[in-house]
Amino acid sequence: MYHYPLFADCTCSYEDAKFVLFGVPFDATSCFRSGSRDAPAALRAASYNFETYHPELDIDLSEVLMCDIGDMEVPGNVEDVLSLVYTELRYHMENGKVPIMMGGEHSLTIGCIRAACELYEDLGMVVLDAHLDLRQEYGGSEYSHACTSYQCLKFLSPERYACIGVRSGSREEFEFAKRMGLTCVPAQRVRDEGMRRVLEDVLDELECAQVYVSLDADVVDPAYAPAVGTPEPFGLTPEDVRHVIRTLAPMAVGMDVVEITPHYDGGQTALLFSRLIREFIAAKARCIGISGTM
């Protein structure tokens, strides 16, 4: 791992940190736009744009115990990368940390949820994604980024999984989701009913004490976040996603941000998701209080 540049305000040691950030610069199965391997560096650079103080949550991130341990050195084989990500997440969770993974492509989440499910009994998963990602195989790999949710369901029971913001997938994927009874909320429903009501319904259905949050950048409408691997119009607003992050952070055991391809815009997508990472940390720190701050 390398240690420069670090995500802004990550100033404490690993031993003292409550939040641990790290990057996984891997995008070997990307099928439309590649480049998410460059997202960890872009997120770190963007993080220096923001003030440390969060007035709405009354949290100063300069006082929060967090560290950035750099990027993993990743091989070219997706199965090997997922094994490394699994080991990394499990290590941090076993040490009482809240890990935040900066991808990279969405397949990386498979290793994360495997580790989380082994360590937390009453765990649900909330995915924010434009795509169902329920293919059994894509591009010759069962671990393609298009197969992420299908693979995650090997570790989760269907009633403990929810995806919000969906607006794309094959006929077979939608039929599979219906057959399995999966909670897959279309972006249109969020616009019709509002995110507050939608999220209340999702949490009622999950009935879990803790969640793992996976944030695929393409869940946001490309008008706000154009630099993503597979952009899909008619998506969520940044405020929709912020509400989910703030609501779920207190019960979250970890989070990932994936599928940003920073070279496809002038930096606004990295800025948005860097801020959403900071929203997550501030909301979680507010919940855990003195144990998460200096």
Secondary structure, DSSP 8 states (H G I E B T S, - for coil): ---SS--TT--S-TTT-SEEEEEE---TT-SS---GGGHHHHHHHHHTTS-SEETTTTEEGGGB-EEEEEE----S-HHHHHHHHHHHHHHHHHTT-EEEEEES-GGGHHHHHHHHHHH-SSEEEEEE-SB----S-BTTBTTSGGGHHHHHTTTS-GGGEEEEEE-B--HHHHHHHHHHT-EEEEHHHHHHH-HHHHHHHHHHHH--SEEEEEEEGGGB-TTT---BSS--SS-B-HHHHHHHHHHHGGGEEEEEEE-B-GGGSSSHHHHHHHHHHHHHHHHHHHHHGGGGB-
